[in-house]
Amino acid sequence: MDTIIEMPADQPLNFMEEKMKEFDFALHEVQNQEQKEAQGSTPPQTTKPLIQRVSPLLLNMKADFQKCFEPRLVALGPLHHGNPKFQRAEQSKLKFAARFVHVSGTKRDDLFNKVKAQIDDFRKCYKPEDVEAYDNDKLAWMLFVDGCAVLCAVHYGMEGKFDELNTKADLLVFAQLDLFLLENQLPYKLLKILIGSAKDPQIWEQSIADFIAQNLMTNIHQKGKHVVDDKDYAHLLERLRDELLTGKEMKINNTKIGGILLSCGDSRRHRKTFRSIKELKESGIHVKPSTTNNLKDISFYCNFLGKLMMPRLLVDDSTASKFLNLVALEMCRDFKNDFEVTSYLCFMDALIDTADDVKELRVTGMLHNYLGSDEEVANLFNKMSRDLVPDQKRYENVTNDIHKYCNNPWTDALAQVYFTYFSTPWTFLAFIGAIIGLLFSAIQAYFALPQNRSG
């Protein structure tokens, strides 16, 4: 005889009650958020994004770039601490930290106690599960050593004093690249406490400022000017991002003729769409480098021909790592931002299709290629931007004006005249020669007229 096991009568009801409560809670949050937005009382983000691991979604999308998110030589902070791969760097970190304490005129115990006094705040800079294995003493000691070592490495690296650290320049360069990994960040407040305790804090502040400026991919670095930055960053990676997105934006207005030409164009997307640099050039649009580091400083203006203004870009072996870690930062759920770096990469991908596009950017001085061949650079940008989701409105005005320019019979005619007669010195000289020839023929014909009449 089969045994029949009866389910409790209230089982479906309990399940549904639980799910309904979960749904009602979510609905309550949505209603509260909607009410705050309607009242205009949604507060700006006051807390800084946590130092956390790269999103698994991004890691899956960028399987070819896994090494860009992992430390090469040194682990900083708790996320990679204790990994045998970085054990050799631990002794170097200790020596660097000791040198900072000695050179900065501070004392070990004083600095450590200042760090430990803020340990509760420093814990809040990480997810609880990433620091739960460390008690206050262990975490404070880790941050103390790592923070001092970073300041020492940055300062001596910027001064070029590699011999004094008893290390080779290439190793220090690789170690400094590890400072811009999302998973390798230290709380910026930690660095500020250590710098503020030094006898001459401005020396260390300037080293950080120069270090950030040297690592800007936009390639305009002015060393020597004293900089004191009192902004409240989460870490060095956020400061790098901030430097890439601030600064005066250049704006050049259309000429009257340029405005008329654009007004005759069609920006509708079903017409000719946004195209690569090579095709834009064939339509009469030229790229001109701007004089700022601001990735948002991209504009378009028109006189007779179109001009696309963009910040200069330096591409080398560190470009992918820095850009993708900035993308990883923008993808952090607790970091409110407008995906400016992500949008820039997608914009560059629209411009760069093949090696010919990279070559055009090099010729204009907009792009400096220290990576390898132009084809390598093209492949790099195509792969970096793949599957990323930009802010569609970031460069909307620029792309609309480009569409207007490209979908315009007048600009097509102007581009044809330009490439026929003015695109190179030889075609320009040929045009001038033709004009002179016509004038000479006209003069000859004029003086020949009386003779013809008298004959």
N, C-alpha and C positions, 0 to 999 in steps of 0.2 A: 504494500500500500504506500503510495507516495505521500511524503510529508509536505504539507502546505505551510509556508511561512508567511504570515500576514504582516504587511507593513503597517506601522502605526498610522492611525487615521489622520493625525495632525501633521504628518511629515510634509505633504505638499504645501500646507498652509504656512508652516514655519519657513520653508524655503522661499515662498513668495513674499512673506513678510520681510524677510531679510533683504531680498532683492529690491523690494519697494522702498525700504528705508534708504538703501544705497542710492537709488534713483532720486528720491526726494531730497537727499542731501546734495547731490549734484545739481538738481534743479534750483535749490535754495542758493547755491553759490552763483549760478548763472544770473539769477534774479538780482542778487546783491551787486554783482559786477555791473549789470545793466543799469541799475539805479545810480551807482556811483558815476558812471559815464554820463548819464543824463544830467546829473547835478554838476558835472565838471569837477568832481572831487577826487578823481583817481589820482593818488599821490605819485610823484615821480619816484623812480627807483633810488632808494637811499642805501640799500645794502649792496655790497659788492658781490660779484659772482664767486662761487666757491672755487677753490683749486681742486679740480676733479679730473677724472679720466675722460679720454676722448670718446665721443658717442659711438656705440657699436654700429649704428647706422652709417656713420661716416667711415669707420674702419672697413665695413663691408663694401662701401662704394669705392673706396680708394685702396683696394687690395694691393695695387702696384706700388703704393707709397707707404707701406707699413713702417719702413725704417725712418720715415720722416717724423713719426710720432714717438719714437723710442730714443732714450739717451744713447749717445755713442760712447762716451768715456766716463761720465760722472752722474751719479744719482743725487738729486737735491730734494729735500723734503721726504715725507713718509711713503709716497706712492711706489717708489722703486727702491726704497731703503732695504738693505740686507741682501739684495740680489748679488750672488757671487760674481756675476759678470763685471760688477763695478767695485770689487773689493780692493783692487790695486789703487784706485783713486782715493780711498778713505785716508790713507797715510798722507797723500798729497794735500787733501783738504785740511787735515790737521795742521800741517806745516804752513799752509796759506793762512789759516785762521790765526795761528800764533804770530805770523808776521804782521797781520793787520793789528792785532792787539799791541804789539811792540811799536810799530811805526806810528800808529794813531795816538800813542801816548795814553792809552787806557789800561785798565787792569782786568785780568780774566774774570775774577770773582764779581767785580762790579758789573761787567757786561752780562755775565750769566744771570746774575740776580735780577737785572732789568728785564731780561728776556723771560725769566720764570715768573716775574710779577705780572706779565701780560699773557700767561700761558692759556688762561681760559678764553681770552679773545682769539688767540692764535688757533686754538682747537676749532673755533667756530668758522675758521677759514677753510676747513676741510669737511667732507662728509663724515659723520660719526663713525661709520664702519672702516674708514681709512686710517683713523687714529686711535681706535679702541685698543689696539695691541700695545700702546705706549702709555706708561704712566707719565705724570707731569715732569718728573726729573728726566726721563729718557727723551721725551718730546722736546723739552726745553734745551737739553744738551745738543740734540740733533740740529735744531734750528739755530742755536748759537754758533756751532761750528760751521754749518753750511752758509749762514749769512755772512760771517766774517770772511770765509773763504771766497765767496762770490765778490765781495767788495775788493779784496786783495787782487784777485785774478783780473777783474775789470780795470782797476787802477794801473797795475803793472803792465797789463796788455795794451792799454791806451798809451802808456809812456814808452812802450817797446823795450822794457827792462826785463827781458826773458831770462837773461843770465842770472840776475839777482834772485830769481825764483828757482834757479837750477832746473829749468825745464826748457824744452824745445818750443819754438814758435808755433809749429804746426799742431802740436798737442794742445797748446793753450787756445789756439783758434777753434779746434774741434770742441774743446770744453766750453768755450764761450757760446758756440752754437747751441749747446745743450740748455743754455739759459732762456731760450725762446720756445721751449716745448711746453705745451699746456700742462702735461703731467709732471713737469719738473720745476714748477714755479714755487717761489717762497713768498710769504705775505710781504707786500711792499712796506707795511708798517714796521716789520722786523728790520728791514734795511734802514728805514728812517731813524729808528731807535739807535741802531749801531752807529750810524753816521753822526747823529746828534750828540753822541757821547765822545766823539773824537776831539782831539785838541784843535784841529783845523778842519771842521766839517765841510767847508766850501771846496776843499781839495777833492774829497770823495764825492760830493754832489756833482762837481764838474766832470769827474770821470764817468759817472753814470750818464750824464747828459751827452757827453761826447760818444759814449758807447752806443747809446740809442741812435744818435745822429749818424754814426758810422754804419749802422745796420739798416738804415732806411733804404728800401728798395728803389725809392724815387731818386736817389743818386745826387742829391744836392746837400753837401755837408760843409758847414762852416765851423771849423774847430777854433777854439780860442776865446770866444765870447762867453763871459761868465753867465751861467744860467742857474737860477734857483726856481725849481718847480714845486709848488706847494699843493698840487692837486692830489686828491685822495685816490690813488690807483689801487687796484687789487694786487697787482704784481707787475713785473717787468714786461710781460707780454702785452698786458693792457696798455702800458705806457707806450710801447712801440706802436700799437694800433692807434692810440690817441694822436701821436705825432704824425702818423700817416694820413690822418683825417682832419687835421686842423691847419690853420694858416689862411692867408688871404687868397681868395679865388679871383683869378683874372677874368675880366668880362670885357670883351670888345664888341661894340655894337655894329650892326650891319650898316653899310653905306646906304644912301638913299636908293641907289640903283640896285644894291643887293637886296634891300627890303622889298623893292618892286618885283625882283626876280622870284624871291621866295613866295610872295603873295600869289604868283601865277602857278605855283607848284601844287602838287596833290600829295597829301600825307597819308592817304588811305593805304592800309596794309596789303590790299589785294593787288595793288600796282607793284612797281619795282620795289623790292624790300631792301632792308639794310644789308650791305654787302661787305666783302673783305677789303682790305687796304688797297690791293691791286686794282680791284674793280672800281673803288671809289676814286682812285687816281684817274682812271680812264673816263670817269664822269666829270672830272675837273675839280675834285676835292683833294686837297693836300693836307698832310699832317704837319703841325708846327708845335714844337715843344714849349710848354709853359715854364715859368720860373718859380714854381712852388713845389712843395713836397706833398701837396694835398691830393689824394686819390680821387676826391670828389671834384677837383678842378678840371673838369672836362667840358668844353663848350664848343659851339659851332657858330661861325659868322660868315657872312657873304659880302664880297665886294663885286667884282666880276666873276671870280672863281670862289669856290667854297674853301674854308679853312677849318680844320678840326684841331683844336688846341687840347693838348694832353700833357701831364707831367712826365718828365723823363723817367725811364725805367732801366735799372741795372739788373741783368739776369746772370746768375752764377750758380755754383753748386749749392748754395744755401737758400736760393729763391723758393724752391718747392717746399722746403721744410717750414720756412717762416710764413709763407702764404697759407699753407694748409693748417698750420696750428692756429693762425688767426681765424680761419674758417671754423675750426673746431671750437674756438672760444665763442664765436658768434652763434654757434649751434647749441651752446649750453642753455638749458631751459630756464635757468635763473638769471640769465643775462639779457636784459631788455636792450635791443639795438635794432637798427634798420638794415642790417646785413650789408653794410657798405663795402667791405672788402670782398665778400662773396659776389656782390653785384659788379664790382670792378673786374674780377676775374672772368665773369661771364661776358662782360662788355669786350674785354680783350680777346676772348675766344671768338666773338663775332667778327673782330677785325682781322684776326690771324687764322688763315686757313691753310696756307702752304708756306714753304721756305721763301717764296717770292715776296710774301707779305712781310715777313721778318726782315728781309733785305731792304724793302722800301722804308721800314721804320728805322733801320740802321742808317740809311743814307740821309734821312732827315735829321738824325741826331737824337731822335726820340728814344731809341732803344740801344743800350750798350750790351753787346753779347760777349760775356766771358765764360759761357757754358760750353760751347763747342760750335757745331755747324748750325746754320740757320734752320735746317730741318729738325734738329734736336729741340730748338726753342719752340718751333711750331708744334711739335708733338707734345712738348711739356705743357703748353697752355691748353691744348685740346684735351689732354688727359686730366689736368687739374680741375678744369671747369665742368667736366662731364658729370651729369646727374645733380649738379648744384642748382638750387632754386634762388634766383636773385630777386631783389625788390624791383618789380616791373616799372615803377614810377621813377626810379633813381635817375635814369638818363633819358626820360621820356621826351623832354623838350629838345634835346640834342638829336635823338633819332627821328623825331617828327620833322625837324628842319632838314635833316639829311634826306628823308623821304621826299620832302617838298622839292629839294634841289635836284634829286635824281629823276623825279617825275615832272620834268619841265622841258618843253621843247626849246626854250630860249637858252637854258644852260647847256643842253646837249649841243646846240650849235656853237656856243662859246667854247666848250671843251674841244670840239672838233677843230675850230680855228686855232686854239692854243696848241694842241698837239701837232697840228700841221706846220705851224710857223714859229712857235715859241718854246717848245718843250725842251730843246737842247740848244747850245750855242750855235751849232751848225745850221739847224733849221732856221734860227733867228737870223743868222748872217745871210742865209740864202734868201730869206724874206726881204731883208734890207737890200741885198743885191738886186733882187727883182724890182723893188721900188726905185732904186737908183737907175736901173736899166730903163724902166718906163719913163722916168723923168728925162733921162738922156735922149731917149727916142723922141719924146715930145719936144724937147728943145731943138733937136735936129730938124724935126718936121716944121717947127715954127720958123726957123731961119731959112728953110728951103722954100717957103711959100712965095716970097717976092721973086725969087729966081724963076720959079715955075710960072708965075704970072707974066713976068717980062718975056719969057720965052714964048 
